[in-house]
Amino acid sequence: MLNKCIISFILIIGLMWVLPSHAQVKKTAKTATPLPTKLDKERQFTRWSIKGGANISVIYLARNVKEKNNEPGYCGGFIYEANNFIRLSALYTRFSPINIEPTWLNVRANTFEANLEILAKFPNKKTLLYPFVGLSYNTYTGFFTGESDYLNLREYYPVNSTIKNKWLGVNFGVGLEHNFGILGLFLDYRMRVGRQEKAINIMDVCYTGGIKIRFPYGKLAKSISSTNDRFHWF
C-alpha cells in the first residue's frame, strides 16, 4: 500500500511538472528587423563661397563731371550662406587711378563693404535674385588743382594739394546669380549713399559682374560641421 502511494505521488508530481511546461510553450512570431532609414544625402557644397570680378562705377558721383565718367575697377570677396533665404557677403573693390581733369588728378579709390542679402530662388533653383543692403568704408585720394572748381571745393581743400577722404556709406542694390554646379555667374547693381562735405548724397553708382566659386563639401567641411546639420543647397 505504501509503495502504491509513493508511486501515485511521484506520478502526480511528474504530471504537475510536465503539463505547465507544455502550457507555457508558445510559438514566437518572427518579427522583421527594421532596416535603418536611408541617411539624408550629403550636401555637395559648404556654406562658403568666394567671388571676384570687374566693376564699372562713377567714382564720387558729384565730383566726376567728365562727359564719360564711368571708371573701371576690380573686386573680390566671400559669401556665407546662413540658410536658404539669407546670406552675408563681404567685398573689396579697387579702382584704377583716374584723372577728373582739370580739377582732380591721380585719383585712387577703394571700398570695403559688408552686405545682408535676401535670396529669392527661381523654379530651377539655380538662378537667384537677391536685393541687399549693407555698409561700406570708402577711401578717396587725389590731387586737387582747384581749376574749374564748379563745386566751390576751395572752401574745404587747399589748392594744389593731395586730399585724402575716408567716409562711411550705406549700400542699396540688387543682384542676379546663376549657378553651374561649383561655378556661378553674378551681376550686381548698387548705390552708395554717404556724407559729402556737409550734405548726404549718392556718392557712387556701380555695376559689378564676375564669377562665384562654391567650396565643395569635402573632408575638412565634414570635420567642422555639426552632425545634426541638415542644410542643403541646390
VENHUZI-V197253 format. One record per residue. N is the residue number from 1. RES is the residue in one letter. PHI is phi as a letter, one per 20 degrees, with the letter a starting at -180 (none if undefined). PSI is psi in radians with two decimals (999 if undefined). D_FIRST is the distance of its C-alpha to the first C-alpha in whole Angstrom. Layout:
n={N/N}
res={RES/RES}
phi={PHI/PHI}
psi={PSI/PSI}
d_first={D_FIRST/D_FIRST}
This chain:
n={1/2/3/4/5/6/7/8/9/10/11/12/13/14/15/16/17/18/19/20/21/22/23/24/25/26/27/28/29/30/31/32/33/34/35/36/37/38/39/40/41/42/43/44/45/46/47/48/49/50/51/52/53/54/55/56/57/58/59/60/61/62/63/64/65/66/67/68/69/70/71/72/73/74/75/76/77/78/79/80/81/82/83/84/85/86/87/88/89/90/91/92/93/94/95/96/97/98/99/100/101/102/103/104/105/106/107/108/109/110/111/112/113/114/115/116/117/118/119/120/121/122/123/124/125/126/127/128/129/130/131/132/133/134/135/136/137/138/139/140/141/142/143/144/145/146/147/148/149/150/151/152/153/154/155/156/157/158/159/160/161/162/163/164/165/166/167/168/169/170/171/172/173/174/175/176/177/178/179/180/181/182/183/184/185/186/187/188/189/190/191/192/193/194/195/196/197/198/199/200/201/202/203/204/205/206/207/208/209/210/211/212/213/214/215/216/217/218/219/220/221/222/223/224/225/226/227/228/229/230/231/232/233/234}
res={M/L/N/K/C/I/I/S/F/I/L/I/I/G/L/M/W/V/L/P/S/H/A/Q/V/K/K/T/A/K/T/A/T/P/L/P/T/K/L/D/K/E/R/Q/F/T/R/W/S/I/K/G/G/A/N/I/S/V/I/Y/L/A/R/N/V/K/E/K/N/N/E/P/G/Y/C/G/G/F/I/Y/E/A/N/N/F/I/R/L/S/A/L/Y/T/R/F/S/P/I/N/I/E/P/T/W/L/N/V/R/A/N/T/F/E/A/N/L/E/I/L/A/K/F/P/N/K/K/T/L/L/Y/P/F/V/G/L/S/Y/N/T/Y/T/G/F/F/T/G/E/S/D/Y/L/N/L/R/E/Y/Y/P/V/N/S/T/I/K/N/K/W/L/G/V/N/F/G/V/G/L/E/H/N/F/G/I/L/G/L/F/L/D/Y/R/M/R/V/G/R/Q/E/K/A/I/N/I/M/D/V/C/Y/T/G/G/I/K/I/R/F/P/Y/G/K/L/A/K/S/I/S/S/T/N/D/R/F/H/W/F}
phi={none/f/f/f/f/f/f/f/f/f/f/f/f/f/f/f/f/f/f/f/f/f/f/e/f/c/e/e/f/f/d/f/f/f/f/f/f/f/f/g/f/f/f/e/c/f/e/d/b/d/b/b/a/c/c/c/b/e/f/l/g/f/e/e/e/f/f/d/d/f/c/e/a/b/b/b/a/b/c/c/e/f/a/f/c/c/b/d/c/c/b/d/c/c/d/f/g/c/c/d/f/e/e/c/c/l/e/c/c/c/c/d/b/c/c/d/d/d/e/c/e/f/g/f/m/d/d/c/d/c/f/b/b/a/c/c/d/d/c/b/c/a/e/e/e/n/f/l/e/f/e/l/f/f/f/d/c/f/f/l/b/e/d/c/d/c/b/e/c/d/e/c/a/b/c/c/b/c/d/c/m/f/d/b/d/c/b/d/c/b/c/d/d/b/e/d/l/d/c/e/c/f/e/b/c/c/d/c/c/r/d/d/c/e/f/f/e/e/f/f/f/f/f/d/e/f/f/e/f/c/f/c/d/f}
psi={-0.77/-0.70/-0.68/-0.68/-0.73/-0.75/-0.74/-0.72/-0.74/-0.72/-0.71/-0.78/-0.71/-0.78/-0.72/-0.53/-0.72/-0.81/-0.84/-0.60/-0.76/-0.60/-0.53/-0.12/2.08/2.54/2.12/2.23/2.47/2.15/2.31/2.27/2.13/2.31/2.52/2.39/2.60/2.25/2.62/2.48/2.32/2.43/2.64/-0.45/2.68/-3.09/-0.05/2.46/2.75/2.72/2.71/2.70/-2.76/2.74/2.62/2.10/2.61/1.73/2.23/1.27/-0.81/-0.46/-0.39/1.57/0.22/2.67/-0.74/1.69/0.22/2.26/2.49/2.74/-3.09/2.78/2.86/2.63/-2.88/2.87/2.43/2.13/1.82/-0.73/-2.84/-0.18/-0.32/2.44/2.77/2.48/2.63/2.47/2.37/2.27/2.34/2.30/2.54/2.60/2.37/2.91/2.24/1.31/2.60/0.11/-0.71/2.41/2.59/0.92/2.28/2.27/2.46/2.63/2.33/2.29/2.71/2.32/2.65/2.15/2.35/2.13/2.34/2.07/2.47/2.87/-0.50/-0.12/0.21/-0.31/2.32/2.51/2.23/1.80/2.60/2.78/2.59/-2.93/2.64/2.57/2.09/2.43/2.53/2.14/2.29/2.78/2.08/1.97/-0.47/-0.10/2.51/0.84/1.29/-0.40/0.03/0.82/-0.15/-0.34/-0.38/-0.52/2.47/2.55/2.59/0.91/2.74/2.18/2.35/2.14/2.47/2.25/2.64/2.45/2.88/2.26/2.43/2.36/-3.07/2.57/2.78/2.36/2.46/2.31/2.43/1.22/-2.10/-0.41/2.67/2.75/2.47/2.70/2.18/2.60/2.28/2.69/2.50/2.16/2.29/-3.14/2.13/2.04/-1.81/0.12/2.72/2.11/2.97/1.98/-0.46/2.37/2.20/2.40/2.28/2.34/2.62/-2.77/2.44/2.42/2.13/2.44/2.24/2.69/1.45/-2.83/-0.69/-0.75/-0.69/-0.64/-0.45/-0.01/2.60/2.49/-0.34/0.09/2.17/0.45/2.19/2.48/-2.64/999}
d_first={0/4/5/5/6/9/10/11/12/14/15/17/18/20/21/23/24/26/27/29/31/32/33/35/37/40/43/46/49/52/55/58/60/63/66/68/71/75/77/80/83/85/88/91/93/93/95/98/101/105/108/111/114/118/120/123/124/127/127/128/129/132/133/133/136/137/137/134/132/128/128/125/122/119/115/112/109/105/102/99/97/95/93/94/97/99/100/102/105/108/111/114/117/120/124/126/130/132/135/136/140/142/140/137/137/134/131/128/125/121/118/115/112/109/108/105/104/103/101/101/100/101/99/99/98/100/103/103/106/106/108/108/110/110/112/115/117/120/123/127/129/133/137/138/142/143/145/145/142/142/139/141/139/141/140/137/138/141/143/142/139/135/133/129/127/124/122/119/118/116/115/114/113/111/110/109/107/105/102/102/99/100/103/105/108/110/113/113/116/117/119/119/121/122/125/128/131/130/129/125/126/124/125/123/122/120/119/116/115/113/109/106/103/100/97/94/91/90/88/90/90/86/86/88/86/83/80/80/84/84/88/89/92/94}
